[in-house]
Amino acid sequence: MKKLNFGTKLLLVLVSITAVSLSLMIYIISSNTFESLKNQSQEYVNEMAKSNALEIKNTLDKAVVISNTIANRYESAIEHNEKLSKEGTIKYLKEVLNQNKFLLGAWFTFEDGTLVYTKNDGSDKTNYYTKDGVFQPYVVRNSDGTFTIEASNDFSLESEWINKPYKNKEVSITEPYNYEIDGKNVLLTTVSSPVYYKGKFVGAVGVDFSLDFFNKKINEIKLFENGYGALFDNYGKFIAHPKPENIGKYIKDVTKNETILNAIEKSKNGEKNSYFAKNLKTGTDSYNYVYPIQFGDTKNYWTFIATAPESEYLSEASFIKNFSIIAGIVVLSIIIIVILISMRILNKNLTTIKDGLLGFFSFLNKEEKKAHLIELDSQDEFGQMAKVINENIKKTESLILQDNILIDDVKRVVDEVKAGYLDKRIEKSTQNESLEELKNNFNGMLEITKQNICIDINKVVSVLDSFGKLDFRPKIENDNGKVAVGINNLATIINKMLVENKTNGLTLDKSSNVLLANVDKLNLSSNEAAASLEETAAALEEVTSNVRNNTQNIAQMAKLSTEVTASASQGEKLAN
């Protein structure tokens, strides 16, 4: 990772963060969406089960109401010792069946058949009466809408449709059973109500309905593609199911799946519940919602189950989930492509800026003679960065060129000073404040040196060389430097001293001639000789004194020459 360049590192970081973030977002969104749609689909199945179960309950409640209404009619007649019309009864039962198409038959039976009706006197149809001559017709509606009337069985508590209301003391419903009607074997169930007189059970009335009515109605339910509804009575027997062979069978004889059996047991106790299991139609994994249907107020529950294959009720959720994943992958791919392109442009721009900076640093390090600008023409941050860098490169290049020109001028002046010319100055300028200040200080130093020493040290050296040869005539012309002026003054003093010495020599020569004349005269006279000797001694003493003075003046002149030479050497050092 350390060996990767910045662009690659940034690319990896961005792609990783983007991939992780987007993947997490896709997972959360798709999971939440999936769960939401799953819950919605399950709620749809639940509502479908509830609505159909309530419709079935409404039908059963109608049967209960009809049965109880018939029972109440007979109880009222018995209580008031009223004999009912046989034809009116037949007509009434037909009307009940006509108004309630789900009903197939209506009947009544009494332990004492004479409570409400008279016995057969031979004038009525025999099929209205039992073997004992009791008026007890069973009115059945045929498939073509006509009615068949036949005698009911004799009153017997062994008959389930009589025994149940007798034992339960309320409206009851029988287990489904097969009964031949209109030449066809029909699966029926009977709703029957007890009839009491003075608190004693005297008979039962009821209505029959074909369970095929529920089967057809439930098979009309459209629940996704292969979803379906199923109806079970309170005994766990199939009443309606898409597989006809299951109708009339107990659920425990069709499946041993404990999940299904437990769900139906809960429903028998009035508990709504749901479960996942392979359905009994296609064997596919399905969601099942169980809705209990109470028969009247008897605490007996039928069970309605709505079954939806998972692949179907979750199809929309799965589609949204898969779409979210695919869309996320597409978006992630687009983002990665955009990032790759952007990083490629970024790397290119960074490389261009890097190369430009490296070239500029090479220029700063004197490795190249000219700085190269960054060639990046864009309006983004990199373009602005390149523009700022280029402006600074131009400014820095200009400063460096000015500095180089100034330094070259300094070298020129230094060479002139080395050659002895103290009147040369640094003429070039720069925007570099430090170098500009150094230039001014250097020029100031040269000006002060020129004022203290001279303009041209070569002239001083030449004059001093002449002094070394005891030629004190040359002078430093057109120079107001203090050293130059001092040397010129020294030369003047020495020349004056030499003139005086010459005068003194001429005087001495003249005195020598006088001395010779006096010596000649000395021979003439000792007195004159003594006088002449005294005069000669005095003259010699004066000459000696003059020579001594000349010697001192020469020593002083040599000292001054040494000082001049030392000052010139110091000036040359300062110039260097």
NORTAHU-V929806 format. One line per field, one symbol per residue. phi: phi as a letter, one per 30 degrees, with the letter a starting at -180 (. if undefined). Layout:
phi: ???
This chain:
phi: .dddddeddddddddddddddddddddddddddddddddddddddddddddddddddddddddddddddddddddddddchccddddddedddddddddbdddcabaaabdcdcdbbdddcjccddddbdddiddadccbcddcjdbccbdddddadddedcddddddhaebbddebcbdbhibdcdcbbcbbdccbhicdclbbabcbddddddddddddcbhdbdacbbbddcicdcbadcedddicddddcbcddddddddddddcicdabacadddcciddbcbccbdcddicdicbdbcbccbeedcdcdddddddddddddddddddddddddddddddddddddddddddddddddddidbdbdcddcbcbcddddddddddddddddddddddddddddddddddddddedjcccdbdcdbbddddddddddddddddddddddcadbdeddddddddddciccddbddhbcddddddddddddddddddddddddddddddddddddddddddddadddddddddddeddddddedddddddddddddddddddddddddddddddd
